[in-house]
Amino acid sequence: MSNIKLKRAREIYKGFKGDTTIVAITDFISPELIQQLTSKQIAAVMECINTAYHAGKKTAGAEDIGGAVWVDSIQQLVGYENKKK
């Protein structure tokens, strides 16, 4: 039942619908909550999670782009070498 609800919620959801994004968002919704909500309500929760993510990202002032960081305050992409192995 929850798979059908999630599939329908993904169709209703208005945010970016890339597979990685959808999985990341739905991972934050507990199975218990999915059982209790309608597909429309699950889609609304997904939109809230996505909005909160983007609001937090915007206030961070920087974004790691893999090998570089975009720094809002100087409007510049700064490269770095990842030394983790």
DOPA-312506 format. One record per residue: residue number from 1; x, y, z of N, C-alpha, C in turn. Coordinates in pm, whole numbers. Layout:
% residues N
    nr      npx      npy      npz     capx     capy     capz      cpx      cpy      cpz
   NUM        X        Y        Z        X        Y        Z        X        Y        Z
...
END
This chain:
% residues 85
    nr      npx      npy      npz     capx     capy     capz      cpx      cpy      cpz
     1       82     -121        0        0        0        0       86      126        0
     2      190      129       84      272      251       93      347      278      -37
     3      384      172     -113      451      193     -241      361      265     -340
     4      234      230     -340      137      297     -428      122      442     -387
     5      113      466     -257      101      604     -206      223      686     -242
     6      342      627     -225      465      700     -257      474      730     -407
     7      435      635     -488      438      657     -633      346      773     -670
     8      227      773     -614      132      882     -641      184     1014     -585
     9      245     1011     -466      300     1133     -406      410     1191     -495
    10      493     1105     -554      598     1152     -645      539     1221     -767
    11      426     1170     -814      360     1232     -928      304     1371     -892
    12      255     1385     -771      194     1511     -725      302     1614     -688
    13      413     1566     -633      523     1651     -586      568     1749     -694
    14      586     1876     -656      619     1981     -752      767     2018     -758
    15      849     1958     -673      991     1990     -673     1067     1913     -780
    16     1199     1924     -775     1285     1853     -869     1262     1703     -852
    17     1248     1630     -962     1209     1490     -955     1319     1393     -995
    18     1444     1433     -981     1555     1340    -1006     1551     1227     -905
    19     1593     1109     -949     1587      991     -862     1659     1010     -730
    20     1781     1066     -735     1859     1086     -612     1788     1182     -518
    21     1730     1288     -574     1658     1386     -493     1536     1323     -427
    22     1459     1250     -504     1338     1186     -450     1373     1089     -338
    23     1476     1008     -358     1517      913     -254     1563      988     -129
    24     1643     1093     -148     1692     1171      -33     1576     1232       45
    25     1477     1281      -25     1362     1344       42     1276     1239      112
    26     1243     1132       42     1153     1032      102     1220      955      216
    27     1352      952      219     1422      887      331     1394      956      464
    28     1352     1083      459     1323     1158      581     1180     1136      631
    29     1100     1065      555      961     1042      594      949      899      649
    30      909      887      773      903      756      837      792      670      775
    31      810      538      778      706      448      727      572      468      800
    32      580      497      929      457      520     1006      381      641      953
    33      454      748      921      391      869      869      332      842      731
    34      405      768      648      355      735      515      223      658      525
    35      213      567      620       89      491      639      -28      580      679
    36        1      684      759     -105      770      811     -153      876      714
    37      -67      918      620      -99     1029      531     -151      982      396
    38     -224     1071      329     -264     1046      191     -146     1080       99
    39     -155     1041      -26      -50     1074     -123      -32     1225     -136
    40     -142     1296     -135     -137     1443     -146      -64     1502      -25
    41      -90     1450       93      -23     1499      214      125     1462      213
    42      159     1342      165      299     1302      155      372     1395       58
    43      309     1429      -54      370     1522     -150      394     1658      -84
    44      301     1703        0      317     1830       71      436     1823      167
    45      452     1710      237      566     1692      327      696     1692      246
    46      696     1626      131      814     1624       44      852     1767        3
    47      753     1847      -32      779     1986      -71      835     2066       46
    48      785     2041      167      839     2109      285      985     2071      308
    49     1017     1943      296     1155     1898      314     1245     1963      210
    50     1202     1965       85     1280     2025      -23     1299     2175       -1
    51     1195     2244       40     1203     2388       67     1299     2417      181
    52     1290     2337      288     1380     2355      403     1525     2331      362
    53     1549     2231      281     1684     2202      233     1741     2321      156
    54     1662     2374       64     1711     2486      -17     1727     2614       65
    55     1641     2635      164     1655     2752      251     1784     2741      333
    56     1812     2623      386     1935     2601      463     2058     2616      376
    57     2050     2562      256     2162     2570      162     2192     2716      127
    58     2086     2794      109     2102     2935       74     2167     3014      187
    59     2131     2984      311     2187     3058      424     2330     3016      458
    60     2370     2898      407     2507     2851      435     2611     2942      371
    61     2578     3001      257     2670     3092      191     2777     3023      107
    62     2774     2891      102     2872     2818       22     2813     2682      -13
    63     2861     2629     -125     2813     2498     -169     2929     2417     -225
    64     2946     2298     -170     3050     2206     -219     3001     2143     -348
    65     3080     2159     -453     3043     2108     -584     3138     1995     -625
    66     3208     1937     -532     3299     1827     -562     3426     1876     -628
    67     3526     1905     -548     3652     1958     -601     3657     2110     -604
    68     3544     2172     -571     3537     2318     -566     3421     2359     -476
    69     3428     2482     -428     3322     2537     -344     3280     2671     -402
    70     3149     2690     -423     3097     2819     -464     3075     2901     -338
    71     3138     3019     -328     3127     3105     -211     3044     3227     -251
    72     2924     3236     -191     2832     3344     -226     2889     3482     -199
    73     2954     3500      -84     3000     3634      -45     3098     3696     -143
    74     3176     3612     -212     3272     3665     -310     3232     3630     -453
    75     3118     3560     -467     3068     3519     -598     3176     3453     -682
    76     3240     3351     -621     3352     3287     -688     3354     3138     -655
    77     3401     3061     -753     3422     2919     -736     3566     2897     -694
    78     3587     2833     -579     3721     2812     -526     3752     2662     -528
    79     3856     2624     -599     3892     2483     -609     3968     2436     -487
    80     3963     2306     -462     4039     2246     -352     4077     2104     -390
    81     4178     2053     -322     4220     1916     -342     4170     1832     -226
    82     4095     1729     -257     4041     1641     -154     4147     1540     -116
    83     4198     1545        8     4304     1457       51     4253     1334      125
    84     4122     1316      136     4065     1198      201     4085     1078      109
    85     4119      965      170     4135      842       91     4069      728      159
END
